[in-house]
Amino acid sequence: MAFDIDMIKAVYDRYPERIAAARKVVNKPLTLAEKILYTHLWEGEATQAFERGNSYVDFAPDRVAMQDATAQMALLQFMQAGKDKVAVPSTAHADHLIQAKLGATKDLQEGINKNNEVFNFLSSVCDKYGIGFWKPGAGIIHQVVLENYAFPGGMMIGTDSHTVNAGGLGMVAVGVGGADAVDVMAGMAWELKFPKLIGVKLTGKLNGWTAPKDVILKVADILTVKGGTGCIVEYFGEGAESMSCTGKGTICNMGAEIGATTSTFGYDDSMRRYLKSTGRADVVELADQVAEHLTGDAEVYANPEQYFDQVIEIDLDKLMPHLNGPFTPDLATEVGSMTDKANENGWPLDVEWGLIGSCTNSSYEDLSRAASIAKQAVDKGLVTKAQFGINPGSEQVRYTAERDGLLKTFEDLDATIFTNACGPCIGQWGRYSDPKNAPKNSIVHSFNRNFAKRADGNPNTHAFVASPEMVAAIAISGRLDFNPITDTLTNKNGEEVKLDPPHGDELPTKGFAVEDNGYQAPAEDGSGIEVIVNEDSERLQLLTPFAAWDGENITGAKLLIKAEGKCTTDHISMAGPWLRYRGHLDNISNNCLIGAVNAFGGATNEVVNQLTGDKSEVPAAARAYKAAGVPTVVVGDHNYGEGSSREHAAMEPRHLGVRAVIVKSFARIHETNLKKQGMLGLTFDNEADYDKIKEDDTFNFVDLAEFAPGKQLTLEVAHADGSTDTIMLNHTYNAQQIEWFKAGSALNLIKSQAAANA
C-alpha cells in the first residue's frame, strides 16, 4: 500500500466538485495546472477566477519534503512554532551531507561519522513531530519522493528547488524556503502568486541518441534561466505521452533552471506503469476514477494558444542531443557543433570526468541506457579516456541495478559507484585538495546546474550538462566534441569502432527490489522525545527571533556590496564544505555573499568597510556595521538569487544586519525568502538607477510608514560629495507580507498569532 493513501483518496474525492466550481468561475476549459491549483485552494471551492501573474492566493498543499541541508533550518524554525505535530504528511531526507570521494561504502561511513550530530538531530526532530526520516544512503530526496510519495493531481512543496521533479508524476510540486514549509507543517495556508502558464507541445517521438534531458536543455535554450519565472510549464502532446515517467521527471526537474515555479505532465499510461512498478497500484485505482481531471482539457491541448500565456512547440523527431554550458545551464550546443564553438571560446576539449546521477537523472532507466553504452565499450574493446562516476538515485534503484548487472557493467569500465546521494551535483565532491588553484578543465555530467565552482570548487572547471547516455559516450571518448551519431573511436586493438544508439528498460523487467530502503517511521507519540542541541555545537544553533520593525524609516544605511552580473544563491551562500554549518546560522553567515562579484573592482569577497576605509571580507564588514548599529543594503543585478531554494541566502544577510536588497529583478524563490525573513526585497523602477549607486553612498528610506501594496517606496541616496539622488523602488508585497516585515519575520507573526489564540 502507498504511503498516506487515505490522504490521496481524500484529495481525489474532492476533485469532481472542486473542478466543477472552478469551471463555473473561470468559464473556459482548464489546463492541468489550473485544475490542480483550483482544487487545492485553502478556502475550498473556487468562488472567483484569479489573475495569472498578479493574484496572491492561499493554497493547501498535500505534503512537505525537506532535504537534510535545508531541513535543519526549517525544523529549527518549526520548533519555534509551538506545534506538537506536523499538520500534513512530511518527510526529511539525508542526501546532501555525504561527500563523493572514494566510493559508496567508504564515503557513506565517512559521511555518517562527520555528520552524526546533524543526522541524530534530524532523526529525533522527525520522531518527535511525526515526520518520516530517510536515513543517509536511502537516496536523493526527489528520486525517493517520485518512488514513494508523488501522485497525479497532488500538490506538494519542498525545501529544495528541484522539488519540481515530482511533476513527472503529474503533481504541482514547488520548491520553497524553510519558512514556507513551516507554515504548511504548522497547519497554515501557503501563499503563492497565481502563476502564468507556458504550454510546451511535444510532437513526434524521441529516437536514437536523443533523450528526455535534451527536451529541457532545448527549452532552457529557448527560455533562458529567467524565462520561466512566475510560470508553470505544462507539457502535452503525443511526444509527452510517449516518454517514460522518470523521463518526464527529468524534464520537470530541470525546469528549476529556467526559473519556473514548477512543471508538470498530464496523467497517462507511463505514470500508471511507474506507480504499479513502485508498489502503488492502489494509487492507480484511485487516480483512474478521476483520470479526466488529472490532465488538461482536450480543448486546451487542441488550441493551446487560447489557454496558455506562451506556447512552445518541439518536434522530438528532429530534436538533437545537446550539451549545455559551461557556467550556465541555458547555453546550448547541439552535439556535432561543439568543435568550433569550444575553440572560439577557449573551452578545453579534453574531458577529465563524466558523472551520471543527481536528482535529475538517476532512475533505473537512466542507468540502464547509460549502461548499454558502457557495455558496448567493453564489448568493442574501448577504454574510457575520462574518469567515470555514478550516483544512483535511491537504494531501491541501486539494489535493483546491482541485481540486474548494471553496476557491474559500469565497474568493468573502471567507473566509481558513489553513494545514493547528491555528491558532486551540489559540490560534495572531494576531487581536489586545493580547488581554488586547480587547473582549467572540462567535465560532463547529467546534473542540472553548472555554475562556476558548483561541482568541485574549482572556478576553472568547465561543466557541461547532457543526458546520461551522452555523458557515457563522451567519457569513453574523452572529447567534448565527440559526436556518437557520426564519429568512430579507436579501440585497444587499433580498430575503428562506432557506438550504437543507447537502449534500456523503462522499468526493471524483474520488478524493483530492495532489502532496506532506509526509511524511519516517526513515533506514534513523540511527546516524550527530547531534541537536544548543545550550546557549544559548531553545527547546530537554536534560533533567536529577528527584531521587529521599530516603525521608523531606515536611515543612515551603508552599502554592504553592489553585486555585478550573475548572483545566484551559490554566490550568496555557498554549498560544498559550508553545508556543515547549515544548522548554525551564525557560523554559516561567514560565507555570506563571499561569491558575489563586487561591482567596484570586480573582486569577490572584498569590499570597503565605510566605517574604517579599509578593505574587508564581506561577512566581516557586515559584522562591523551590525556591531556599530549601522543598517546595510545589498544592491544586485538581474535574476538575483537564481538557483537553489536555500533560505540561508536570505537569513544570513538578515542575521548580519542587512535591511534591504535592491536589484534589477529577482528569482522567485529568493524574493519570497527575503520577505519571509522580514527583509525589504525591492526592484529599481528605472534599471539605470543601478548605475547611480556608488561605493560610499548612504541610503535613507523616507516613506516606510506608508509601505502599502502597489505603492512605490522612495529611497534617498546621499553621495559622499554632498549630492543626492532620489530613486523610486518597486515591490510585490501584499498586505500579509507587509505584516511579516513589521513583525520582523513571518515566523514571528505565526508565533504571535498562536500565542493570541492559546
C-alpha positions in Angstrom: 0.0 0.0 0.0 1.2 3.5 -0.8 2.2 6.0 1.9 -0.6 8.2 3.0 -3.3 6.5 0.9 -6.1 8.0 2.9 -4.9 11.5 2.2 -4.6 10.7 -1.5 -8.1 9.3 -1.5 -9.4 12.5 0.2 -7.7 14.6 -2.5 -9.3 12.6 -5.3 -12.7 12.6 -3.6 -12.9 16.4 -3.7 -11.7 16.7 -7.3 -15.1 16.4 -9.2 -16.8 19.0 -7.0 -13.9 21.5 -7.0 -13.3 21.2 -10.7 -16.9 21.9 -11.3 -16.7 25.0 -9.1 -13.5 26.1 -11.0 -15.2 25.7 -14.4 -18.0 27.9 -13.2 -15.8 30.8 -12.2 -13.2 30.5 -14.9 -15.8 29.9 -17.6 -13.5 28.1 -20.1 -11.6 24.8 -20.5 -8.9 24.2 -17.9 -5.2 23.3 -18.1 -3.9 20.6 -15.8 -2.1 23.3 -13.8 -5.3 25.2 -13.2 -7.1 22.1 -12.2 -4.5 21.3 -9.5 -4.3 24.9 -8.3 -8.1 25.4 -8.0 -8.5 22.0 -6.4 -6.0 23.0 -3.6 -7.4 26.4 -2.6 -7.1 26.9 1.1 -10.7 28.2 1.3 -12.1 25.2 -0.5 -14.2 25.6 -3.7 -13.3 28.4 -6.0 -15.6 31.5 -5.8 -13.6 33.7 -8.1 -11.2 33.5 -11.0 -7.6 34.5 -10.2 -5.5 36.7 -12.4 -2.4 35.0 -13.6 0.8 36.7 -12.5 -1.0 39.1 -10.2 -3.3 37.5 -7.7 -1.8 36.2 -4.4 -3.6 33.0 -3.5 -3.6 30.8 -0.4 -3.2 27.1 -1.1 -3.4 23.9 0.9 -0.5 21.6 -0.2 -0.9 17.9 0.4 2.6 17.2 1.7 6.0 18.7 2.5 9.5 17.3 1.7 12.9 18.5 3.1 16.5 17.5 2.4 19.0 17.5 5.2 20.8 20.7 4.4 17.7 22.8 4.3 15.7 20.7 6.8 17.9 21.8 9.6 16.9 25.4 9.4 13.3 24.5 8.5 12.9 22.3 11.6 14.7 24.7 13.9 12.1 27.2 12.8 9.2 24.7 13.2 10.4 24.0 16.7 9.5 27.7 17.5 6.0 27.4 16.1 4.5 25.8 19.2 3.1 22.8 17.4 3.0 19.2 18.7 2.9 17.5 15.3 3.0 18.4 11.6 -0.3 19.1 10.1 0.4 17.4 6.7 2.4 14.3 5.8 6.1 15.4 5.8 9.5 13.8 5.3 13.2 14.7 5.7 15.9 13.1 3.5 19.6 12.8 4.4 21.2 13.2 1.0 23.3 16.4 0.9 25.9 15.8 3.6 27.7 12.9 2.1 30.9 13.7 0.1 31.7 11.7 -3.0 35.4 10.7 -3.0 36.4 7.1 -2.7 33.3 5.1 -3.4 29.9 4.3 -1.9 30.8 2.2 1.2 33.7 4.3 2.5 32.0 7.6 1.6 28.8 6.8 3.3 30.5 5.8 6.5 32.7 8.9 6.4 29.6 11.0 5.9 27.9 9.4 8.9 31.0 9.9 11.1 31.3 13.6 10.2 27.6 14.4 10.3 26.3 12.2 13.1 25.3 15.1 15.3 23.1 16.5 12.5 21.7 13.2 11.5 20.8 12.5 15.1 19.2 15.9 15.4 17.1 15.3 12.3 16.1 11.8 13.4 14.9 13.0 16.8 13.1 16.0 15.5 11.3 13.9 12.9 10.5 11.3 15.5 9.1 13.9 17.8 6.9 15.8 15.3 5.6 13.0 13.2 7.9 13.4 10.2 9.2 10.4 8.1 13.0 10.3 8.0 15.0 8.8 5.2 18.4 7.9 6.6 21.8 8.5 5.0 22.2 6.2 1.9 18.5 5.9 1.4 18.7 8.1 -1.7 18.3 11.5 -3.2 15.2 13.3 -2.0 13.5 13.8 -5.3 14.0 10.3 -6.6 12.8 8.9 -3.3 9.7 11.2 -3.5 9.0 10.1 -7.0 9.2 6.4 -6.0 7.2 6.7 -2.8 5.1 9.9 -2.4 4.3 11.7 -5.6 0.8 11.2 -7.1 -1.0 12.6 -10.1 -3.0 15.7 -9.4 -1.4 16.4 -6.0 0.3 19.5 -4.7 3.4 19.4 -2.6 6.1 21.9 -1.5 9.7 21.1 -0.7 12.7 22.9 0.7 14.8 22.3 -2.4 14.3 24.0 -5.8 14.2 20.6 -7.6 11.1 19.5 -5.7 9.6 20.2 -9.2 10.9 16.7 -10.1 7.5 15.3 -8.9 5.8 17.0 -11.9 6.9 13.8 -13.7 4.1 12.1 -11.9 1.6 14.8 -12.6 1.9 17.0 -9.5 2.2 20.7 -8.9 5.4 20.4 -6.8 7.1 23.7 -5.8 10.5 24.5 -4.3 10.3 26.8 -1.3 12.2 28.2 1.6 12.0 26.6 5.0 9.7 29.3 6.3 7.1 28.4 3.7 7.4 24.7 4.8 6.9 25.7 8.4 3.7 27.5 7.5 2.3 24.3 5.9 3.6 21.9 8.6 2.1 24.2 11.2 -1.3 23.9 9.6 -1.4 27.3 7.9 -2.0 28.3 4.3 0.8 28.5 1.8 0.7 31.7 -0.3 1.8 31.9 -4.0 1.2 34.4 -6.7 -1.1 32.7 -9.2 1.3 31.6 -11.9 1.3 32.3 -15.6 1.2 29.3 -17.8 3.6 28.2 -20.5 2.5 25.3 -22.7 5.1 23.1 -24.3 3.7 20.9 -27.1 5.8 17.9 -27.9 5.2 16.2 -31.2 7.0 13.1 -32.6 9.0 10.7 -30.6 12.5 10.6 -29.1 14.8 8.4 -31.1 18.4 7.4 -31.4 20.7 9.4 -29.1 18.1 11.9 -28.1 16.8 11.7 -24.5 14.2 13.5 -22.3 17.1 15.5 -21.0 17.5 17.1 -24.4 14.0 18.4 -24.2 14.7 20.5 -21.2 18.1 21.5 -22.5 16.3 22.8 -25.6 13.7 24.6 -23.5 16.4 26.2 -21.5 18.0 27.4 -24.7 14.7 28.9 -25.7 13.5 30.5 -22.4 16.9 31.2 -20.8 17.5 31.0 -17.0 14.8 33.5 -16.2 12.2 32.9 -19.0 10.0 30.7 -16.8 9.9 33.0 -13.8 6.5 33.2 -12.3 5.2 30.4 -14.6 4.1 26.8 -14.5 5.3 24.9 -17.6 2.8 22.3 -18.8 3.9 19.7 -21.3 1.5 17.9 -23.5 1.1 16.2 -26.9 1.9 12.8 -28.4 5.6 13.3 -27.6 4.8 13.8 -23.9 2.7 10.6 -23.8 5.4 8.6 -25.5 8.0 9.3 -22.7 8.6 7.4 -19.5 7.5 8.7 -16.2 11.1 9.2 -15.0 11.9 10.9 -18.3 9.1 13.3 -17.5 10.6 13.8 -14.1 14.0 14.8 -15.6 12.3 17.5 -17.7 10.4 18.8 -14.8 13.4 18.7 -12.5 15.5 20.9 -14.7 12.6 23.4 -15.1 14.1 25.0 -12.0 16.9 26.2 -14.2 14.6 28.3 -16.3 13.1 29.9 -13.1 9.8 28.1 -13.5 7.5 27.8 -10.5 7.1 24.2 -11.5 6.5 22.0 -14.5 4.1 19.1 -15.0 2.6 16.5 -17.3 -0.9 15.0 -17.5 -1.7 11.6 -16.1 -1.1 8.8 -18.7 -0.1 5.2 -19.1 3.6 5.8 -18.3 2.6 7.1 -14.9 0.3 4.1 -14.4 3.2 1.8 -15.2 5.6 3.6 -12.9 3.1 3.6 -10.0 2.4 -0.1 -10.3 6.1 -0.9 -10.6 6.9 1.0 -7.4 4.2 -0.8 -5.4 1.4 1.8 -5.7 -1.4 0.0 -7.7 -3.8 1.4 -5.1 -3.0 4.9 -6.3 -3.6 3.9 -9.9 -7.0 2.5 -8.9 -8.0 5.8 -7.2 -6.5 8.0 -10.0 -8.3 6.2 -12.7 -11.6 7.1 -11.1 -10.9 10.8 -11.7 -8.5 10.5 -14.7 -10.3 13.1 -16.8 -9.4 15.7 -14.1 -5.8 14.7 -13.9 -4.8 16.1 -17.3 -5.7 19.3 -19.3 -9.0 19.5 -21.1 -8.9 18.3 -24.7 -9.9 21.8 -26.0 -6.8 23.3 -24.2 -4.4 20.9 -26.0 -6.1 21.3 -29.3 -5.9 25.1 -29.2 -3.1 25.9 -26.7 -2.6 29.5 -27.9 -6.0 30.3 -26.5 -5.3 29.0 -23.0 -1.6 29.4 -22.3 0.3 32.7 -21.9 3.1 31.3 -24.1 3.3 28.2 -26.3 6.5 26.4 -27.4 6.4 23.5 -29.9 9.2 21.0 -30.1 9.4 18.2 -32.7 11.0 15.2 -30.9 11.7 13.6 -34.3 14.1 16.4 -35.2 15.5 17.2 -31.7 19.2 16.6 -31.5 21.3 15.7 -28.4 22.6 18.8 -26.6 25.4 19.9 -24.3 24.6 22.9 -22.2 27.3 25.1 -20.6 29.7 26.0 -19.3 28.8 28.1 -16.3 25.1 28.4 -17.1 22.5 25.7 -17.9 20.9 27.6 -20.8 23.9 27.9 -23.1 23.0 25.2 -25.5 25.1 23.5 -28.2 23.9 20.7 -30.4 26.1 17.6 -30.5 28.2 17.9 -33.6 28.6 21.7 -33.3 30.9 21.8 -30.4 34.4 21.9 -32.0 34.3 25.4 -33.5 32.3 26.8 -30.5 34.7 25.4 -28.0 37.8 26.6 -29.9 36.3 30.1 -30.2 35.6 30.3 -26.5 38.7 28.5 -25.2 36.8 25.6 -23.7 39.1 22.6 -23.1 38.1 19.8 -25.5 39.7 17.1 -23.4 37.2 15.8 -20.8 38.5 14.7 -17.4 35.3 13.4 -15.8 31.9 12.1 -16.8 29.4 12.0 -14.0 25.9 10.3 -14.0 23.3 10.7 -11.4 21.8 13.5 -9.2 18.1 14.0 -8.7 17.8 14.8 -12.4 19.0 11.6 -14.0 19.4 8.8 -11.5 16.5 6.5 -12.3 16.7 2.9 -13.3 16.0 3.8 -16.9 18.8 6.4 -16.8 21.3 3.8 -15.5 20.0 1.2 -17.9 20.5 3.4 -21.0 23.9 4.6 -19.9 24.9 1.0 -19.1 24.1 0.0 -22.7 26.8 2.4 -23.9 29.2 1.2 -21.3 28.6 -2.5 -22.2 29.3 -1.6 -25.9 32.5 0.0 -24.9 33.6 -3.1 -23.0 32.5 -5.5 -25.8 34.2 -3.4 -28.5 37.5 -3.1 -26.7 37.3 0.5 -25.8 38.9 2.1 -22.7 37.4 5.2 -21.1 39.6 8.2 -21.6 37.9 10.2 -18.8 37.2 9.2 -15.3 33.7 8.0 -14.7 31.4 8.3 -11.6 27.8 7.1 -10.9 25.4 8.3 -8.2 22.3 6.0 -8.1 19.1 7.9 -7.1 17.9 5.7 -4.3 18.8 2.4 -2.5 15.9 0.8 -4.4 17.4 1.9 -7.7 20.9 0.9 -6.6 19.9 -2.5 -5.3 17.9 -3.3 -8.4 20.6 -2.1 -10.7 23.2 -4.2 -8.9 20.9 -7.3 -9.1 20.5 -6.7 -12.9 24.2 -6.3 -13.6 24.1 -2.6 -14.5 26.6 -1.6 -11.8 28.9 -4.4 -12.8 28.9 -3.1 -16.4 30.0 0.4 -15.2 32.6 -1.1 -12.9 34.0 -3.1 -15.9 34.7 0.3 -17.4 36.5 1.4 -14.2 33.7 3.6 -13.0 33.4 4.6 -9.4 30.0 3.9 -7.8 29.3 6.7 -5.3 26.7 6.8 -2.5 23.0 7.1 -3.2 23.3 10.9 -2.5 23.7 14.2 -4.3 27.5 14.2 -4.2 29.2 16.2 -7.0 25.9 17.8 -8.1 25.9 20.1 -5.1 29.6 20.5 -4.6 30.0 17.5 -2.3 32.9 16.1 -4.3 36.4 15.5 -2.9 38.1 16.0 -6.2 40.8 18.4 -5.3 42.8 19.2 -2.1 43.1 22.8 -3.2 40.2 23.5 -5.6 40.8 27.3 -5.8 44.1 26.8 -7.5 43.1 23.7 -9.6 43.7 23.7 -13.4 41.4 24.6 -16.2 39.5 21.6 -17.4 36.2 20.3 -18.8 33.8 17.8 -17.3 30.4 16.5 -18.5 27.5 15.5 -16.2 23.8 14.6 -16.2 23.1 17.1 -13.4 21.0 20.2 -13.6 23.4 23.1 -12.6 26.8 24.0 -13.8 27.6 27.4 -12.2 31.3 28.1 -11.7 32.7 26.1 -8.7 29.4 24.3 -8.4 30.6 20.7 -8.6 34.2 20.7 -7.3 35.0 24.2 -6.0 37.3 24.9 -9.0 36.5 28.1 -10.8 38.3 26.8 -13.8 36.2 23.7 -14.2 34.0 24.0 -17.4 30.9 21.8 -16.7 28.6 20.7 -19.5 25.2 19.2 -18.9 24.0 16.3 -21.0 21.9 13.1 -20.9 23.3 10.1 -19.0 23.9 8.2 -22.3 25.7 11.2 -23.9 27.8 11.6 -20.7 28.8 7.9 -21.0 29.8 8.3 -24.7 31.8 11.5 -24.1 33.5 9.9 -21.0 34.5 7.0 -23.2 35.9 9.2 -25.9 37.5 11.7 -23.6 36.4 14.5 -26.0 33.9 17.3 -25.5 33.3 17.4 -29.3 32.7 13.7 -29.8 29.6 13.0 -31.8 28.5 9.4 -31.3 26.0 9.7 -34.2 28.8 10.1 -36.8 32.2 9.6 -35.1 34.2 6.5 -34.6 36.6 5.6 -31.8 39.9 3.5 -31.9 39.8 0.5 -29.6 42.8 -1.1 -27.9 43.4 -3.3 -30.9 43.7 -0.3 -33.2 40.3 -0.9 -34.8 37.8 1.9 -35.6 34.5 1.1 -33.9 31.2 3.0 -33.7 28.8 3.2 -30.7 25.3 2.1 -31.5 22.4 4.3 -30.1 21.5 3.6 -26.5 18.7 1.3 -25.4 17.4 0.4 -22.0 14.5 -0.6 -19.9 11.9 2.0 -18.8 11.3 -0.2 -15.7 13.2 -3.3 -14.4 11.7 -6.4 -16.1 12.0 -8.3 -12.9 10.5 -5.5 -10.9 12.1 -3.3 -8.3 13.8 -4.9 -5.2 15.4 -3.7 -2.0 16.4 -5.1 1.3 16.4 -2.0 3.4 15.1 1.2 1.8 16.4 3.4 4.7 13.1 4.7 5.9 12.5 5.5 9.6 8.8 5.9 10.5 8.2 8.5 13.3 7.0 7.6 16.8 3.2 7.4 17.2 3.5 9.7 20.2 6.5 12.0 20.2 5.6 14.0 23.3 8.3 12.3 25.4 11.1 12.7 22.9 13.7 15.4 23.7 15.5 17.2 21.0 19.0 18.1 22.2 21.1 21.0 20.7 24.3 21.6 22.6 25.1 25.3 23.3 28.7 24.8 22.2 27.9 23.0 19.0 29.5 24.2 15.8 26.9 22.5 13.6 23.5 23.4 15.3 22.2 26.6 16.9 18.8 27.3 18.3 17.3 30.3 16.6 16.7 33.7 18.2 13.8 35.7 16.6 14.7 38.6 14.4 13.8 42.0 15.7 10.5 43.5 14.7 10.5 46.8 12.6 10.5 49.8 15.0 8.1 51.8 12.9 10.8 54.3 11.8 12.3 55.0 8.5 15.6 53.1 7.9 18.2 55.8 7.6 22.0 56.1 7.5 22.3 52.7 5.9 25.6 51.8 4.2 26.3 49.7 1.1 27.5 46.2 2.0 28.1 45.2 -1.6 26.9 46.1 -5.1 26.8 42.7 -6.8 27.5 42.7 -10.6 26.3 40.1 -13.0 25.1 36.7 -12.1 24.5 36.4 -8.4 22.9 33.0 -7.6 22.2 31.5 -4.2 25.5 29.7 -4.6 27.2 33.2 -4.7 25.2 34.4 -1.7 25.5 31.3 0.4 27.9 28.7 -1.0 27.3 24.9 -0.6 30.2 22.4 -0.7 32.1 22.5 2.6 29.8 25.1 4.0 27.0 22.6 4.2 28.3 21.5 7.6 27.0 24.8 9.0 23.5 24.7 7.6 22.0 24.3 11.1 24.1 27.1 12.7 23.0 30.5 11.4 25.9 32.4 12.9 28.6 30.1 11.6 27.3 29.8 8.1 26.9 33.6 7.9 30.6 33.6 7.5 30.0 32.7 3.9 27.5 35.5 3.3 28.0 36.9 -0.3 31.6 35.8 -0.5 31.0 34.6 -4.1 29.3 37.8 -5.3 31.3 39.9 -7.7 31.8 43.4 -6.3 30.9 46.0 -9.0 33.6 48.2 -7.6 36.8 46.5 -8.6 35.5 43.2 -9.8 36.8 41.1 -6.8 34.9 38.5 -4.8 34.7 38.7 -1.0 36.3 42.1 -0.9 34.5 45.3 0.0 35.4 48.6 1.6 34.3 49.0 5.2 33.0 52.6 5.1 33.5 52.9 8.9 37.2 52.4 8.6 38.0 52.9 5.0 39.8 49.5 5.0 39.2 46.6 2.6 37.4 43.8 4.2 35.8 40.4 3.6 32.1 40.8 3.1 30.9 39.0 6.3 33.5 40.8 8.4 32.3 44.2 7.1 28.7 43.2 7.7 29.5 42.2 11.3 31.3 45.5 11.8 28.3 47.5 10.6 26.0 45.5 12.8 28.1 46.0 15.9 28.1 49.7 15.2 24.3 49.8 14.8 24.6 50.8 11.2 22.0 49.1 8.9 23.2 47.9 5.5 21.8 47.3 2.0 22.7 45.0 -0.8 22.4 46.0 -4.5 22.2 43.5 -7.3 21.7 42.8 -10.9 19.1 40.8 -12.9 17.6 37.5 -11.7 19.2 37.9 -8.3 19.0 34.8 -6.2 18.8 32.4 -9.1 19.2 28.7 -8.3 18.6 26.8 -5.1 15.8 27.4 -2.7 18.2 27.7 0.2 16.8 30.3 2.6 20.2 30.7 4.2 20.8 33.2 1.3 18.1 35.3 2.9 18.7 34.5 6.6 22.4 35.2 6.6 22.1 38.8 5.4 19.2 39.3 7.8 21.3 38.0 10.6 24.2 40.2 9.7 22.1 43.4 9.7 21.1 43.8 6.0 17.7 45.5 5.9 17.1 45.7 2.2 18.1 44.0 -1.1 17.6 46.2 -4.1 18.0 44.7 -7.5 17.0 44.9 -11.2 15.0 41.7 -10.9 14.6 38.7 -8.5 14.4 34.9 -8.9 11.0 33.9 -7.5 12.0 31.7 -4.5 14.7 34.1 -3.3 12.3 37.1 -3.3 9.8 35.1 -1.2 12.6 34.0 1.2 13.6 37.6 1.8 10.0 38.6 2.5 9.6 35.7 4.9 12.6 36.8 6.9 11.3 40.3 7.4 13.6 42.0 4.8 12.8 44.5 2.1 13.2 42.9 -1.4 12.9 45.7 -3.8 13.5 46.4 -7.5 14.6 49.5 -9.3 11.7 51.3 -11.1 14.3 52.5 -13.5 17.0 49.9 -14.0 19.5 52.6 -15.0 19.4 53.7 -11.3 21.6 50.7 -10.6 24.5 52.7 -12.1 23.9 55.6 -9.8 24.9 53.6 -6.7 28.4 54.5 -5.5 30.5 52.5 -3.1 30.5 55.1 -0.3 26.8 56.1 -0.6 24.4 56.5 2.4 20.8 55.3 2.0 17.7 56.7 3.5 14.2 55.2 3.1 12.0 58.2 3.6 8.4 56.8 3.4 8.4 53.4 5.1 5.5 54.5 7.2 3.4 54.5 4.0 4.6 50.9 3.0 1.5 49.5 1.2 0.6 47.1 -1.6 1.1 48.5 -5.0 2.8 51.7 -3.7 6.4 52.5 -4.6 9.0 53.2 -1.9 11.3 56.2 -2.1 15.0 55.9 -1.5 17.2 58.9 -1.0 20.8 58.1 -2.0 23.3 60.6 -0.4 26.6 60.6 -2.1 29.9 61.5 -0.4 30.3 64.7 -2.5 27.1 66.1 -0.9 24.8 65.5 -3.9 21.7 63.2 -3.7 19.6 61.1 -6.0 16.0 60.1 -5.3 15.3 56.6 -6.6 11.9 55.0 -6.8 11.7 51.4 -5.9 9.0 48.8 -6.7 7.9 45.8 -4.7 5.4 42.9 -4.8 4.4 42.8 -1.1 0.8 42.3 -0.3 -0.9 43.3 3.0 0.0 40.0 4.7 3.6 40.1 3.6 4.0 43.7 4.9 2.8 42.3 8.2 5.8 39.9 8.0 8.1 42.9 7.6 6.5 44.7 10.5 6.7 41.6 12.8 10.4 41.0 11.9 9.6 37.7 10.0 6.7 35.5 9.0 7.7 33.1 11.9 7.4 36.0 14.4 3.9 36.6 13.1 2.9 32.9 13.4 4.2 32.8 17.0 2.3 35.9 18.0 -0.9 34.6 16.4 -0.5 31.2 18.1 0.0 33.0 21.5 -3.0 35.1 21.0 -5.2 32.0 20.2 -3.8 30.0 23.1 
